[in-house]
Amino acid sequence: MALSYYKEELKQTAQSLATKGKGILAVDESTKTIGKRLASINVENTEQNRQAYRGLLFTTPGLGEFISGAILFEETLFQNHADGEPMVKKLEKLGIIPGIKVDKGLRPLAGGKDVETFCSGLDGLVERASDYYSQGARFAKWRAVLQITDDGCPTELSIKENAWGLARYARSVQESGLVPIIEPEILMDGSHEISKTAEVQERVIKEVYMACQQNGVFLEGTLLKPSMTVQGAVSSKKEEPQVIAEMTIKTMERSVPASVPGIVFLSGGLSEEAASVYLNLMNKIERKAKWNVGFSYGRALQHSCLKAWKGNDLNAGQKALLARAQANSEASKGCYKAGSQPSSDEALFVAGYTY
């Protein structure tokens, strides 16, 4: 099937994912990364335990009120719940659209600086995406990563390579009926000020959309998943939440086309509470474009949930998940009251984070 066959469906799926007051639950951690999370609560990294944890998430009563989509790792997309019903069906019962991480991870960028990478996985992607569509997935995610350093990163080579990879991915999955979430993440690592982040992020996102245009990507059937415009994690100048919200919206307005239906921010190492507070402030700012400003959080939705679950307390885990989902739902409508939901203010930043 060609892209033209799926256009109307892609547009409708993207609009459903970008519903006001809802966001996306990112549960696409690789087997190795989920292992680290499980180890933090002394739970062994077995398929049965991964199934139990993700099954807890996908059977949380009422989660669909706050969550429009869930990004899955390939194992989970094809996995059954412990009760025998497919995980995809559990999500559909909650009114949550299943999605899939389709990239094959980061590789060193030949010709780039030491920290620079490109995202692999384009080979056979159209065919893989078609299989995922048959399994019930309706959107996809691909994560490119750029880093700001004192010695000139990201280089022009890195910016162009990652923009092109994101555009090729987006066009490829649209050919198979999946809405692409385009994720050009700027890592929080570094000592730079927020103005530097804004400058780099604007360049990166503009390059991404130029590549999308060249590849004929149908923008109305896409979402953008950027990092928030924050200073480097070890910067001596810490900005107030209001400044971060204003700089983020300003950067988006300067680089994201109005035809994109939604921007779903990643939490990228922010604490649960900070991720909600920043998003809430962004939604109080009058903006020029009408894109929905929501969230696609992994750690900032799951951190308290995992700690409450401890491997066996289903109710406590679901209660914690629902609290963070509701907090971020309120934040995406600009009506979250800081501290009104149980949350962790524990910083989740990990230097050189990989997943």
N, C-alpha and C positions, 0 to 999 in steps of 0.2 A: 504494500500500500504506500502511496506517496503522501507527503505532508498535506497536500490539498484535501485528501480524503478525511484527515483527522482534525482539520482546522477548527471547526465549530466545537467539537468535543474538547480539544485542547483549551480553547477559550473558556468554556464552561467549567472545566476542571480547575483552571488557574483562578477563576473568580471564586469558586467554592473554597479553595485553599486560602484565598485572601479575604475570607468573610470577616467583617468588622467584629472585633471582640473574640476572635479565635486565632490560634497559632498552631505551629507544628511541633510535635514531639520527635526529637532526633534520637533514635534508638539504633543507630547504625554502627556502633562500635565494632571494630574487628574482634575476632576471637581473642587475640592477644590483649587488646585494650580492655575488653569486658573482664578479662582475667585479672587485670590490675584492680579494677573496681571491686570485684568479688573478693579478692585477697584482702582489701581494706576492711572487710567485715568478716574475715576468716571463713569464707565460703570457697570451696574448691571449684576450679574452672572446668566443670564437666558439662556435656551437652544437656544433661538432665537439670542441672542447676541454672544454666542459661535459659532453658525452656521455662523453668519455674519462675524466674525473675521476670522475664519478658511476658509470660502468661499473666502474672500479677498486674503488670501495666495495662495489658489489653483487655482486662476484665474489670477494670475499675468503674463501678457504677457512676453514671453521670459525666464521665470524662469528655464525652462528645459535645457537651455544652460549651467547653472551653477550647477543645482541640479539634482542628479541622483535618489534620493529616498526621501520619506517623512514618518516619523514614526508617526502613528496616535494613538489616544486614542480610545478605543472600540466604544464609542458613535459616533465618527466621521467616523469610517470605515463603519458603517451601516446607516449613515445620508445622506440625500439629501441636495443639495445646495438650497438656497431660490428659484431658478428658477425651481426646481423639478428634476434636473439631479443629480444622485448620486455623492458624493464627489470623490469617487474612479475614476469615469469617467472623472471628471475635471482634476485629476492628470494625468491620462493616455493620455489625449489630449495634455498635456504639455510634454509628454515623461518621466514622473516621475513615478518610481515604488512605489506602495503603500506598507507600512509596518505597523506593529502593535506591541504595547507594550503588552506583555503577562504576565508579573509578577503581583502578587497581593499585592505587597508592602512589606516593611520591618517589621520584628517582632523581639522582643528581643531574643538574643541567650542564651538559658538556659545553664549555666555553664561558660558563657563568662563574660567579664567585663561589667560595666554599659552601655557603649556606643556601645557595639557590637551587631550586628544584623545578621539575615539571611534573605534571600529573599524567600517569600512564593509564591505558585501558581503551584506547580508541579502536584497536583491532577487533573486528567482529562485533562492535557495539550495537549496530542496527539489529543484528540477529539476536543478540542477548536481550536487548530491550524488547524485542517481539515476544520472546519467551516469558519475560517478566510481565508483560501486558497480559498474556494468556493466563498467567498465574494470579492476576487480579491487581497488579500494581498499576497506578495511573499517573504517577509522577516519579522523577528521578533526581538524584543529587550527585554532584561532582565537585570536589574541593580542590581548588588551586591555592597555593600558599606563597605569600611574598613576605619578605622581612626587611625592615629598615635598619641599616647599620651605618656606622660612622665612616666606613670605607666605600660608600657609594651604592649600596643595595637599597632597593632593587635596581639592577641595571636595565637598560633599554631592552637588552636581549631577553631578560627574564620577564619583563612586562609584556613584550610582544608574544613570546612563546606561550605564556600562561593565558593570555587573552585569546589567542588562536585556539588553544586546546579547549577552552571553555565554549567557544563558539562552535567548534567542530562537534563537540559532545552534544551541545544543545540541538543543533540541526539533526544529528544522528538519531537521538531519542525521539524527537518530534516525528521523524519518519515512521516510527513504530507506535505512535499514539501516546507517548509519555510526555508530560509537562516537565521541562527541565528547570530545576532550581540551579541558578548560576551563582557559584560561591567563590568570589575572589577574596580570600581572607588575608588581611594584613595582621601579622602576628603582633602581640603586645610586647614581645621581647624588645629591649633597648632602653636607651636613656634620653631619647628625643622628646621634644615638646609636642603639644597637640597640633600646633600649626604645621609642623613637618608631616605629621600623619595625614592631615587634611590635604596638603599639597600632593603627597604621594597617592593617596586614595583617589583623589580626583583624576589624576593621570591614568591610574590603573583602570578605573571603571569606564572612563571615556574610551580607552583602548579596547576594552571588552566589547562595548556596544558598537564600535567601529568594525570589529571583527564579526560580530553578529550580523551586521548589515551586509557585509561582504559574503557571508555564508547563507543569506536568505532566511535567517531565523525569524520565526513568527513571534514577535515580541508580546502580543496579546495573550499568547499561550506559554508564557514564562513567568518565573518569579526571580527576584534577586535576593541573595543571602549574603550581605556584607557584614564585616565587623563594625562595631561602633567606632566613631572617631575619638580615640582616647590617646593620652600621652603614653610614652613607653613605660613599661612596668617599673623600671628603676629610675625614672626621671625625677629630678629634684623638685620639679614644679608640678604639684598635684592640682588638677583643675576641679572646680566645683561641679556637681552633677548638672546644674543648669547650663554651664558653659559647654559641657560635653554634649548635651542634648542639642543645643543651638548649633554647634559646629557640625554635628552629625547631619542634621537636617539640611544645613547650608551646603554641605558637601554633596549630599544626595541630589539636591535641587540643581546643582551645577553639572551633574554628570549622568543622571538616570532619566531616560526618556519617559514622557508622560503616558505612553502607551503600555508601559509595564503595569499590570494590575496591582502588584503587591511587592513590598519589601519586607522580608522576614529576617530580622537581625539574629546573628549568632551571639552567644554569650561569651565565647572566647576566653574563658578564664576569669570572668567577673564572678563575684559572689552571687548567690541566689537573690539576695536583697538588692544589690546594686543593679543587676540585670533588670529587675522590675522597676526600680526607681528611675533609671535612665529612660527606659521605654515609655514610662508614664509621662515624664517631662516632655519627651519628643512629641507625644500625642496632644499636648496642650499648645503646641506651637502652630500658628497659622501657616499653612504651606501652599506653595504655588500649584504643585501637581496633586492630583487626586488619588495617587496610589495609596492603598491601605498600608499602614505601618504596623506590622505585627512582629511575631517572634518565631524562631525555629531553634529552640534550646535543647541541649543535651544535658550537660552537667547541671545547669541552672534549674532544670526541672526534676532531675533524678537524684541529686546529692542527698537531700534529706530523706527521700523515699528509700534509698538503698540502706541508709543508716538505721531507719526505723524498721525496715523489713528484717534485717539481721539473718536472713536465710530461712526464716520460718514464720514471721509474724505478718501474715497477709493483710490483715485489717489495718495495722499501723502503717505499713508501706503504702497502701492505697490511700489512706487518709492524708499522708504527707504529700503524695503526688497530687491529689485533688486540690490541696491548699495552694501549692505552687502554681498549678494550672489556672486556678481561679484568680490568683494574684496577677498573673501575667495577662489573663483575659481582661481584667480591670485596667491594667496598665496600657493595654492596646486600645482602650477607649478613653484613656486620660483620666480615669477616676479611681486609681489605686491610692489608698492611704498607707504610707510607709509604715511597716510593722504591723499592719492589720491582720496579716496571715502569718502563721508560724514559718520561719525561714532561718537559713543559716547565713551569717555574715562572714563565714569562713572564705577567705580568698581561694579561688580554685585555679589560679594561674600556675602553670607549670612551664618553666623555661624550655624552649625547644620542643614543645608538645607535639607528639605524633599520635595518630589514632589508628 
